[in-house]
Amino acid sequence: MTAYSEIELERQDGIATIRLNRPQKYNAITRTMLTELVDAFETLTRSDDIRVAVLTGNGKAFAAGVDLTQLEIDPDSLAKGDIGDAMNVPARRLNTLIEDAPFPVIAKVNGACFTGALEIALACDWIVAAETALFGDTHAKLGIRPTWGMTARLAQAVGLRRARELSFTARTFNAKEAADWGLVTTVVAPDELDAAVDATCAMIAGNSPGSLAAYKSLYRAGGRHLKDEMTTLEAQTDFPCPDAPERIEAFIETLTRGRRT
């Protein structure tokens, strides 16, 4: 197992498993975690023995979203609703690596999957979730805008009108709803999640690597034009969000109070 501080990477029989590893923080995403994920996927992409990869989280969550307590806040950037390039650059690179990998990548969602974590899961080829998993796009609650491709990938997954509803309300939705809309492919009991994903990986690993790479490339090409346009628009367009600092500060205070009680 490759040594990282905030993720784990395991490879066996053509199957790579990448685990987000901050369980005490519900795997909240940091710059370090994103950098390590980029390194892991670059390493896997250079390998010739990987047939399928699984991205999941240790503990009770896939990932609770960005760890706002560790965010290096640039007031000017935040006033435009942007959390900044320190997080954006590696996150966008990660999503591109996942989509461009010559092997399928499965998001195994074992718990909470919110905002930035949902953007990463949507970059995967499909999502398998436990019945207890919860999802949400909470950018609007925090007064920030998506910058990792949410508007393109969520709309592709659930349709434009449903995506609007989920983003505008910032509401939490469950795995069954996500499956009904097509965002999640398979929903299983929590104690069956590992076995379900393992069985799928075993089927994939026995197939032709050349065929897998061809399918990955061809399916990616089908939806890339709109996604690339929307991702560029997210990255390059400023929107005034003057309440972002206040909302993020209030959210962090809520987290702090929760840890005290």
N, C-alpha and C positions, 0 to 999 in steps of 0.2 A: 504493500500500500504506500503510495507516494505521500511524503510528509507535507502537510499544509497546516495552517493554524485555524482556519475557519471553514474548511471543507474537507471531505475525505474522498479519495479516489481509489477505487478497487477495480481490478481487471481479472476476469477469469473466463476461460473457454469462449473468447470472442465477445464477451459481454462486459461493458464498463458500467460501473455504478458510481455516480457522483452524489454525495450527500452533503447538504448544507449543514454545518456543524456548530451552531450556536444555540443549542436547545434551551438553555437557560434564558435566552432572549427571544424565544420562538423563531429562531433563525432569521431575525431581522437583518436586512441586507446592509453591509458596510462597503466602503471602498476596497478594503482588503479582501472581502469575500468576492467581490466582482473581479478583482485582479486575479485572484486564485482560480476562479471559474474560467476566466479567459485562458490562463495558462494551461489548465486541465484540458479544455477543449482543443486548444492548439496542439497539445501533446497527442491527444487521441486522433486528431485529424491527420497527423503525420504518421500514425501507425498503420500497418497494413493488415493487422489481425483483428480489428474491431468490427463487429457486424451490427451491433446495436448498443445504444447507451441509455441509461435510466438516470433521470435527475429527480432527486427526492430530498426530504429533510429528516434529520434526526429528531427524536422526541415527538412532541404533540403537534407540530406544525410543519407545513411545507416551508412557508416563510410569511411572516406577518407584514412584509413590506419593507420599505427603507427604514433603517434605524435613525430616526430624526435626532436622537440625543447625540449622535456622532457626526451629524451633518455639519460640514464647514460652510456656514451660511454667508453668502455674499449678498448684502442688502440690496444692491442694485439688481442683481440677477433675480433674487427672490421677489422683488417688486414687479417683475415681469412674469411671475409664476413659474420660474425655472430654478430647479434645485442646484444647477451648476455643472460644469464640465467634469469636475472631479469624479462625479458619479455617472454622468451621462455618457462620457466617452467609453469607459469600460463596459457599461451596460449595453450600449448599442453594438459594440464590438462582440460582446457575448451573444446577443441575439442573432447577429449575422453569422457567427461561427456555428451556432446551433442549426440555423436554416441551411447553411452551405455544407455542413458535414456530409461526407459520402456514405453515411449510415443513418438510419432512423434514430431519433431521440424521443423517448417517452417520458412525459412528466408524470411521476407517481405522487399524487397529492394525498397526503395522509392527514391533513388538518387544515389550518388557516392558510389561505392563499390570497393575499390582498395587494392590490395596486401594482407596485413594481414587481412583486413576485408573480402576479397574474400576467403581466406583460412578458416575463421570461417564460412562464408556462405556455403561453400562447405561441411563442416562437418554436416550441417543440412540435413534433409531427402529430402527436395526439396526447390526450390526457386520460389517465385512469385514476379514479378517485375513490376514496372510502366514502361510505354513506354519511359519515359524520363531517366530511370536509365542508368548509365554508369559503366562499369567494366574495370579492367585492372590488370595485374601482372607486377608491375614496379620494381621488385627487381634489374633487370639488369641496369636500369637507375641510380640506387643509388650505384651500385657496391657491392651489398650484395647478399647473397644466401638465398633461402627459408629454413626455419627451423621449420615451423609449419605444414608441410605435403602437401605443394602445388603440388609437382611433382607427388604424388600419386593421390590426389583427383581431380586435374584438368585433368589429363590424363584419369581417370575413367569417368569423366563427358563428355569430348568432344572428346576423342580419342587421342592417342599418338602424331600423326603428327600435329593435330590442337593445342594441348597443347604446343608442341615445338615452333610452329609459334608464339603463343601468348606470351610465356615467352621470346623467343629470341628477338622479336621486342619490347616488353614492350608496345605495342600499346593499346590504348583505344578502346573498342568495346561496341556496344549498346545492349539494351535488345532484340531487334529482332534478331540480330546475335546470341546472347547467347541462345535464344529459338531455333533457327534453328539448332544449334549444340547439343542441349540437356542439356545445362548447366542450363537453366531456364525452368521451367515447364509451366508457364502461364505468359502472358504479357497482361496488361490491361491499360486503361487510368489512369492517376494519380488520378483523382477524383473517380475512381472505385476500387482502390486498397484495401482500408479498407473493403468495402462490399464484395469483392471477397474472401478475406482471412477469414472474419467473417463467410461467408457461408460455406466454406470448414471446418472450425473449428467446426461449429455446426453439420455438418454431422459426423465428427470424434468423437465428444464428446458423441454422441448418441450410439456409438458402444461399444462392449464388451471390458473392459480394459484388460482382459486376452488375448483376440485375438490380440489387439494392441501390447501388450508386446511381444507376440509370433512372430508376423510379424516383429517387430523391430529387435528382436534378430536374426531371420532367414535371413532377408535381409542383416543385418550387417555382418553375418558370411560369406556370399557369396563373399564379396569383401575385407575381412579383411586381408588375408594372404599377398597379394601384398602391400596393404596400410601400414601394420605394418612394412614390410621389408623396404619400401621406406622411411617411417617416421624415422626409426632408422638410415638409411643411411644418411638422411639429418642432423640428430642431431649429429652424431658421426664422420662425415667426414669433415676435414678442407680443404678449398680451398684458395689459395692466392688471395686476392682482395685488393692490396695495394692502389688502387685509391678510396676506399670506403670513407675514411675521407674527402677527397677533394670533392667528389661528394655530400655527405651529407651536408657538410658545404655550398656548392653552392646552394643546394636546400633550406636550411634554410634561406640563404640570400635572395633568390627569394621570399620566403614567407614574410620575414621581409619588403622587399621593397614594396610588394603588400599591406601590412597593412598601410604603410606610405602614399601611393597615394590614 
